[in-house]
Amino acid sequence: CTATSFSGSGEGLTRTSQYAHRNRFHNGGMTISQRFGDTETTLTHNNWTKILDRWKCYENTEGAITATRVHGSYPTAGTNPSSYSATRLKVTTADTSIASSQQFMFAQIIEGFNWQDLRWGTSAAKSVTLSFNILATGASASNVTGTYCVQCTNPNNYNRAYIKEYTIDAINVWKKVTLTFPGDTSGTWGTGTDPACRFAWFLAAGTNHHGSANSWGAFKATTSNQKNFLSHVNNFIFITDVQVEEGTVATPFETKPFSTELALCQRYYEIISPTGGLACWSWSTQSGGTNVFWKVKKRTTPSCGYNGTLTNQASGANGQIGIYSHNRGWNNWGTLAMQEPLTDSVRISFGGMQGWNAGDAIGIYFYGENSNIYGDAEF
């Protein structure tokens, strides 16, 4: 038989770019949160705070903001997002007057390997389309409705920027925003494992950061129309379904399998919780160690450490780290250190112990979700 008609936009019949893995962002559905889970976290003032995997915030205002991951559609008005989870940003201390140098942003940096095929910085630079779902709420609509800005910049130099405006028109309604950014034919954009492109959602910005929309130019963050989201306590913004893809058309949000999204994020940050015991050996009467291998090779040599409390005679409570030897049972701790970090492993060493023989079998036990080993190779 011959088809005489079809329903829908027909976009799938005409697209020339890939369909699978088209989203250059990781964790756009806010699924992965290895650092904090669903714990509400106050952003660090005058610095970056890494929140959900691959996402981070910067603020240097007089206000205070928390970030957390939430689940389910809140509320249900508007076109509900595809994703079950979202990032929620909440104002806990207001700043009604943003100083000229102050700003607050939510951002992700994309690695060179995931951007370099777009040929930015050359005459062959390709356009990209950003889409996301956003919802704002507050005590009144005027607290949060208005004009907001998304900025695209080159994070290896921060000397090129393109600003796009969008509006939040009403409270308690999900809105899908679609913005197209033409490829930059100038500037230097990172390749390989270097930072290539940063997209930042600004929620406040002083006059020093104001520039013009809809053209490539020197580094600026927002236009003068930027809303001050920090103006009232208990202003909330929810964001999810964040996607950026080659071309000028926004396709439906690409939902990846959880295991795939987790592995993509673990290239930049990974926690290992050997609750069943980390097998080690002693190489003297007081010290020993082992190697821990990452599940996913890191983008670069990670900074490594551990979360939890070194606990003598561990009882198994959440957050405890205990050490056990076959000839002494539970031991009192000396020191625990992460040494020789590599993109595929880290060496765990301990010292200051007593009563072992060289070659003894040792076990280090990490109890509960609050004790683990981590490797951080995030930008």
C-alpha positions, -999 to +999 in steps of 0.1 A: +000+000+000+010+036-004+008+062+024-011+093+014-008+113+047+010+113+080+005+131+114+031+151+133+057+176+123+075+154+098+108+163+115+119+127+116+116+124+079+139+153+071+166+155+099+202+151+088+219+148+122+220+118+145+190+108+166+206+087+194+230+105+217+221+138+201+220+156+235+254+172+242+245+177+279+249+150+305+222+145+331+197+168+314+169+150+331+185+155+365+185+118+372+220+114+387+229+130+421+259+112+435+272+140+458+240+149+476+212+125+466+180+145+474+195+164+503+189+202+501+222+220+500+230+256+506+252+271+478+287+282+488+289+320+487+314+336+463+323+303+448+311+274+426+290+247+442+288+213+424+252+200+429+236+173+407+261+155+385+276+177+358+257+208+371+270+236+393+260+270+405+278+302+412+266+331+434+283+361+449+252+380+460+239+391+494+213+364+492+213+327+500+201+299+478+196+261+482+197+234+455+181+200+456+167+173+433+130+167+434+108+141+418+075+141+400+058+171+383+053+201+405+028+214+400+010+196+371-001+227+351+013+233+316+031+207+295+047+183+319+083+176+312+095+141+301+118+136+330+107+124+364+133+145+382+142+182+383+167+206+399+150+230+423+166+263+433+151+281+463+158+315+477+163+314+515+177+349+520+166+376+496+188+402+479+166+430+466+194+451+450+220+432+430+253+451+430+271+458+397+296+429+400+272+403+415+256+373+398+239+340+402+240+312+376+232+275+370+256+260+345+272+230+328+304+228+309+306+205+279+338+186+272+357+191+239+352+155+227+315+162+228+316+195+211+345+196+186+326+181+157+305+213+156+336+231+143+331+262+164+359+288+158+359+281+121+339+291+090+321+257+091+307+263+126+273+246+130+242+260+148+228+243+179+194+244+196+189+245+233+156+233+249+146+230+285+115+228+307+112+254+335+087+263+362+088+292+387+067+298+417+066+324+446+043+342+469+031+362+439+035+361+402+055+394+400+082+379+423+094+355+396+078+364+362+099+384+337+128+381+314+157+357+320+189+350+300+209+320+289+245+326+280+268+305+258+305+310+262+339+294+256+351+283+291+387+279+281+391+316+275+358+333+285+362+359+258+332+350+235+296+350+244+261+348+229+231+358+251+195+347+245+165+360+264+134+340+274+104+349+295+086+332+324+050+344+319+032+328+348+038+309+381+030+272+387+031+263+350+057+242+332+071+260+301+092+245+274+118+270+261+136+266+228+166+288+218+188+285+187+225+296+189+244+301+156+278+285+156+306+309+164+330+313+135+355+331+157+372+326+190+390+295+205+368+266+216+383+237+235+388+202+221+397+168+235+394+167+273+395+205+276+364+225+284+347+234+252+314+252+258+294+264+288+257+272+289+246+292+319+211+301+331+213+334+349+189+342+377+205+376+387+233+398+373+246+433+380+252+460+355+289+449+349+276+417+333+251+433+309+255+430+272+234+426+240+213+396+230+214+377+198+249+383+186+284+369+192+307+393+210+330+398+240+322+381+272+290+393+289+264+374+309+229+389+304+210+418+290+198+447+312+163+430+311+175+402+334+151+395+362+164+394+398+151+361+409+166+367+444+142+395+452+120+375+476+124+346+500+107+314+489+111+321+452+115+287+435+127+276+400+125+241+387+144+230+356+147+197+337+147+182+302+178+202+293+190+194+259+214+210+233+217+194+199+231+202+164+208+221+141+179+246+144+152+222+155+145+211+190+136+174+191+118+157+220+140+153+251+163+122+248+158+100+278+188+077+282+188+045+303+198+051+339+229+030+336+240+050+305+235+084+321+253+072+353+283+060+333+285+093+314+285+112+347+311+089+363+337+101+337+336+133+358+328+122+393+324+087+408+319+074+443+328+038+454+312+024+485+328-010+493+303-019+521+313-055+518+349-046+527+378-034+507+405-061+506+439-048+515+472-061+528+498-049+552+534-044+540+547-037+575+536-039+611+520-005+609+510+002+573+494-012+542+471-005+513+455-015+480+444-002+446+408+008+438+398+009+402+372+033+389+342+018+370+347+045+343+379+061+332+381+097+342+383+127+319+416+137+336+436+128+367+410+132+395+412+147+429+405+119+453+394+116+489+369+099+512+337+108+529+329+093+563+345+090+598+374+068+607+359+048+635+377+026+660+358-006+667+332+002+641+296-007+649+283-005+613+265+028+617+260+049+586+291+070+578+315+049+597+348+036+582+362+006+601+394-014+597+397-051+605+426-076+605+424-113+606+447-115+637+435-085+657+398-081+647+386-045+647+416-021+649+421+014+661+427+038+632+459+056+624+457+074+590+439+068+557+451+085+525+444+085+488+477+084+468+488+081+432+455+090+416+452+080+379+424+082+354+416+045+360+426+039+397+437+053+430+460+039+457+445+036+492+471+035+520+469+035+557+495+038+585+501+044+621+486+009+631+501-016+655+503-053+659+503-065+623+526-088+604+538-079+569+514-096+545+484-098+568+450-096+552+432-063+561+396-052+554+384-016+553+346-013+557+326+017+545+291+017+561+261+033+546+256+060+519+276+086+539+310+067+536+327+063+503+358+069+482+355+096+454+373+107+423+365+142+410+375+151+374+347+177+369+354+211+354 
